[in-house]
Amino acid sequence: MLFYLRLFISLPLSLFFLSILISIEVDPLNPMETNEVLMSPPIPSDKIKFCSWYRQQKGGEIEEIVTVYPKGGENIPGTGFDERITVYSNCTLHIKELTKDDSADYVLVEGGVGFSNVGNVTINVVEGKNTSLHCTAEGDNVVYFWTKEDQSVNENERIILTSDGQTLNFNPCDRSDAANYKCHASNSFSSGDSDPFGLVIIYGPDPPFINETIDLIEETISLTCVAAAYPATQNEWYYNGQLVENSPVVLTRKIIPENSGDYSCQAMNPISKMTGETTLEIDMIATARKCPLVLSV
């Protein structure tokens, strides 16, 4: 008996649904509230007669958003459709003015004569949260096997496989778990692999620190805020407790006594909204031009 694979994702911050066969491009990758998102599958082949979008909010029922018939140009709205949603003839789903209620599992089904394909999108997971990958294959006496970047997954106190091998649990997930994962399934009749699933871990910021670079010729000091995070942090600078308007990536100041004081950097992860802050006290003394500069921190 032949079988097919289907791979799902489960996590507390439920964003999207994952399965196999066709890939979906999400733009932007990390849609934010009040903004918009495009979910675009490959251009449908001539065999595709219709495509349907569904979603399921956490703990809720699956609802149909819309069904589109690419050749006829007909769209049939479902119960999950509203005026913010547009679906195009290539099956791309466009949602504007995103709200928290748009966080859900999204499923695309493309159908034709005698077949249906299910689409997938990538999920971002916040470090420290529990998450699971679940693999299902239709067939008898199926054996499951997981790989990370084409290497066997090593279990430890955090990474645990269920006894049947179908579910890979991360309790909790760590930034080192970010990778491409595959589920391999086989029985005495056949074998198959899921498409790679890119697990993206949102982490940080770690405690930030300030790097200083001194230009003796220009008599300036440049400050750079460094904080390990994914995605990269958005930084704000403060001088003696006051926000520096239009905070630059690198803060540059002339080395003069008037610029002495406390320089603080606040680093924020744009997705998790977690922040970190550090302060550097700098005393600047400028002597006569072409003489050595004295700088203490």
GIFENHU-V873265 format. One record per residue. RES is the residue in one small letter. NEAR is the number of other C-alpha atoms within 10 Angstrom. Layout:
RES;NEAR, RES;NEAR
This chain:
m;9, l;14, f;17, y;16, l;20, r;18, l;23, f;17, i;22, s;19, l;19, p;12, l;16, s;18, l;22, f;22, f;21, l;24, s;24, i;20, l;14, i;16, s;18, i;18, e;16, v;18, d;13, p;12, l;14, n;15, p;15, m;15, e;15, t;10, n;12, e;17, v;20, l;19, m;20, s;21, p;20, p;13, i;12, p;15, s;11, d;9, k;11, i;18, k;16, f;22, c;24, s;23, w;25, y;20, r;21, q;21, q;17, k;16, g;7, g;9, e;9, i;17, e;16, e;20, i;22, v;23, t;21, v;23, y;20, p;20, k;12, g;10, g;11, e;13, n;18, i;12, p;17, g;15, t;11, g;15, f;18, d;12, e;7, r;11, i;18, t;16, v;22, y;15, s;18, n;18, c;26, t;21, l;21, h;16, i;19, k;15, e;13, l;17, t;13, k;9, d;9, d;15, s;18, a;20, d;20, y;23, v;22, l;31, v;17, e;25, g;17, g;14, v;8, g;5, f;9, s;13, n;15, v;20, g;22, n;26, v;25, t;20, i;22, n;19, v;24, v;22, e;21, g;15, k;15, n;18, t;20, s;20, l;22, h;19, c;23, t;19, a;24, e;13, g;17, d;13, n;10, v;20, v;15, y;20, f;19, w;24, t;16, k;18, e;15, d;12, q;10, s;12, v;17, n;11, e;12, n;9, e;8, r;13, i;17, i;17, l;21, t;10, s;7, d;10, g;17, q;22, t;23, l;21, n;20, f;22, n;15, p;16, c;21, d;19, r;18, s;9, d;16, a;18, a;16, n;15, y;22, k;23, c;27, h;20, a;25, s;19, n;17, s;12, f;12, s;13, s;17, g;16, d;19, s;21, d;20, p;17, f;24, g;17, l;18, v;20, i;23, i;23, y;21, g;25, p;24, d;15, p;14, p;20, f;20, i;16, n;12, e;15, t;11, i;17, d;12, l;13, i;9, e;9, e;16, t;15, i;18, s;16, l;21, t;18, c;23, v;19, a;25, a;16, a;20, y;19, p;18, a;18, t;23, q;16, n;22, e;20, w;26, y;16, y;17, n;14, g;12, q;11, l;13, v;15, e;9, n;8, s;14, p;13, v;13, v;15, l;17, t;15, r;14, k;17, i;24, i;17, p;14, e;10, n;15, s;20, g;16, d;16, y;21, s;24, c;26, q;20, a;29, m;22, n;22, p;18, i;17, s;16, k;12, m;14, t;19, g;18, e;19, t;15, t;18, l;17, e;14, i;15, d;17, m;20, i;15, a;15, t;13, a;7, r;9, k;9, c;9, p;11, l;19, v;12, l;16, s;9, v;11
